[in-house]
Amino acid sequence: MIIYTQSQIKDIEKAVFELLSYADQHKKTRLSRCYKFCKTILNNIKICRDCNWNAIEELSKYIKEDWDEAIKLHVGQYSNSFYLDEYDYNSEINNEIDRFVQECNICVYKTHKSEEDVVSAVYNGNKYYAPAGVQPDVLNEVYRKALEWGENWRRPIQSIVEETIEETGEAEKQKIAEYIKTVRSDIEEYIYYRYQDFKLEIDYKSLYAWIQNKYPWIDNDNLKHAVSQGIYYAMK
């Protein structure tokens, strides 16, 4: 288990506080459940500091567990996106939220050597990078098959990877399969929460730009297919 230093904990505290403060400032309704884990992190840090850092080992464990839960609940993302009103999606605010989430990810995960894959996959700027060393054409081939309709619809991505990348080790194949599954879900959920409740005209240019910015390796064919499929699911 990795134990944070006091300096690292202060960096985490600052990053989480800035995220929580910015979200609280711009969210017109009560903050979503994911932000409760951010508050818990800050409360636990305060308790540990008041006790002269005597429980720093336990605090380190709780920080990572609480941030992991916030991430699982899509902190700053999807249904937790910020709207000025029911028709106005505020991309400027959400981009800033993304930046704060990125900073929290870096502070929480960077000292965990066992979490190097997580670090390589968290936000870097506004992009979301694939497992190191995997070529874009390989990712696009797996992703293309993961978007197939008909009899191949939603077949296990692991099996797609197995038939597409023969020379790669099993651990690497699993990483690629998990990554592509995350990408597919991420794009579908983004479109779903953007359009499910509102009678908005679909802004294809904005959707394409969001995907290209976050997943720069996706080619044009997969980009168009992902958006059309995401819209189909959102309006179904």
Secondary structure, DSSP 8 states (H G I E B T S, - for coil): -----HHHHHHHHHHHHHHHHHHHHH-SS---THHHHHHHHHHHHHHHHHTTTTTHHHHHHHHHHHHHHHHHTTTTSGGG--EEETTEE-HHHHHHHHHHHHHHHHHHHTT-GGGHHHHHHSEETTEE--STT--HHHHHHHHHHHT--GGGTT--HHHHHHHH--SS-HHHHHHHHHHHHHHHHHHHHHHHHHHSSS-----HHHHHHHHHHH-TT--HHHHHHHHHHHHHHHH-
